[in-house]
């Protein structure tokens, strides 16, 4: 993202040309934020310029268009174009954040209004809207209104996109978890009204649920108080789905409780603020529960559902009690193929070393690395002790060498063989890979047969995908078959942190072999996942599916504790109209159904995914998210008839294709070739060329266009260069930068 930060840095330099109403300069940075040109050049673009809240930017290719919309500042004319363009952050007039927390998911709606304060009204430029998402966030939709134009996202079938609509890639993901839209040709001084909707998983830690939303607005989006009044509004609802008391644990912003109806709470904040929020929004709460507890939520089918059966969601909380965690026998299977070289394998090694240090006395472990060959730490499981962990760390330092191809079946079979003889421990396999292989279907089928034959003593298989070249649906299905946990890191920097969260969640089992007695009361009962996973001390358990019949008032969930005693938990069945269960579960359902459709090659199941995706506006592997532009200006009736006769669409109908929203089903060619760029990390940014000159023109670059200027003259100068330098020199003299002016003018005369 260095290229993005560099473009913003150049945009901020350009914005120094602005003189706001009343002759006021742009807002100044807080103490310590301002950097000199030389320091910036030495250390590269400031990472603080990356978006930490929803933002809007003017995409500037012609610096001459940069001026206040209404009152010209009479800055010197600037020749040439910017390539790549500079990004000037737009000032924000208002913001409205709405958060709905239900079960284990938060649905977020953010409305904001920006104005194109940096482009004169006689000119136009593109506007880029950027929304940072959390790691488990999924974009659900966006609407933008500018003057007589409006834009809104729609999900359509892939065939419709390819055959009927122009593929204009002006939106999607700039990088994982960074959604953007580019709105073309916005007039200077225009207001941009935007609404973004997304969902994200609630965080869970020590019995507390929490939601965190990027909400740190930089100083340069604050309009001057004398120009605009800034109104900040935040609304939040909590609907836990349990008939238990909800306790507020903390909030980052001054929310006030407005109402409480049972387990549903409503909070509100609205105020005139001097500056926009400078910290992320955080809200945490707990559901009172001294021990294991849960509930069942049901929702009748509607006419628009893809399935005629009713929907259910079984939810189990680990509680705040200190339940004993199962003793473990774990085997790490780590991909050491050539594509893992460099930072990916180093980050994996650090994560595995930390995970080993968190095992306790009584646990067992082993490590297997694989490429074309297989290498094991030892030939059997090792008891956990300081000496064994130290030896394993030394072995990883010597043997984690990235080379060769990818073969997953062989090490997986070896790990299951190692765990076949364990007793009084829960066998667990942790597979980490960045590649896709040809025999993935066979691996799933073979593993399913093997685990079925072993029954309740079968090992749990948790999978972790690195980058975009591995088949994440294969890994998700393998984890579902193995009653384990799936996770992924799509950026190199997040590998270590996400692996540790995944390991801690999967290794903290407190209830295993869970079953629900609802099957005896219903005509049909189908779980979305292959099996019901174990309950972890570090994560609630949410199991969804479809059923036919009538749920009783209560059902029982049964399982086994770490001491092998059976436990039974009574779950109350509730039908809550306030919780749109289909909206809460849709993203998870689409992912699981897509994995099933991939494994079975079931076209009917693919059609169900398509219908579910289009109904709820959530993109899938078989659909596309597009941005539909609508021109509100009325089209003449005669013109409409002519367009219809010619088979043409009106100018008010244009689709912009969103890209980067799909994971895909792996890239076997990239895996075979050991390509290592599957993390969505952008290539190093090209050097910003501020001024494009004509033939015979000086090739030197103006690093800044006002008092932070330093023009380096070359051996030749044409008339256009001389005019440009004279104009900048005059501007510097007016601003009192005599030293810079002297340097520029003397340099020009010498050339």
Secondary structure, 3 states (H helix, E strand, C coil): CHHHHHHHHHHHHHHCCCCEHHHECCCCCCCCCCCCHHHHHHHCCCHHHCCCCCEEEEEECCHHHECCCCCCCCCCCCCCCCECCEEEECEEEEEEEEEEEECCEEEEEEEEEEECCCECCCCEEEEEEEEECCCCEEEEEEEEEECCEEEEEEEEEHHHHHHHCCCCEEEEEEECCEEEEEEEEEECCCEEEEEEEEEEECEEECCEEEEEECCECCHHHECCCCCCCEEEEEEEEEECCCCCCEEEEEECCCCEEEEEECCEEEEEEEEEECCCCECCEEEEEEECCCCCEEEEEEECCCCCCCCCCEEEEEEEECCCCCCCCCCEEEEEEEECCHHHCCHHHHHHHHHHHHHHHCCCCCCEEEEEEECCCEEECCCCCEECCHHHHHHHHHHHHHHCCCCCCCCHHHHHHHHHHHCCCCCCCEEEEEEEECCCCCCHHHHHHHHHHHHHHHHHHCCEEEEEEECCCCCHHHHHHHHHHCEEEEEEECCHHHHHHHHHHHHHHHCCEEEEEEEEHHHHCCCEEEECCCCCCCEECCECEEEEEEEECCCCCEEEEEEECCCCCEEEEEEEEECCCCCCHHHHHHHHHHHHHHHHHHHHCCHHHHHHHHHHHHHHCCCCCCEEEEEEEEECCCCCHHHHHHHHHCCCCCCCCEEEEEECCCCCCCCHHHHHCCCCCCCCCCCCCCCCECCCCCCCCCCCCECCCCCCCCECCCCCCCHHHHHHHHHHHHHHHHCCCHHHHHHHHHHHHHC
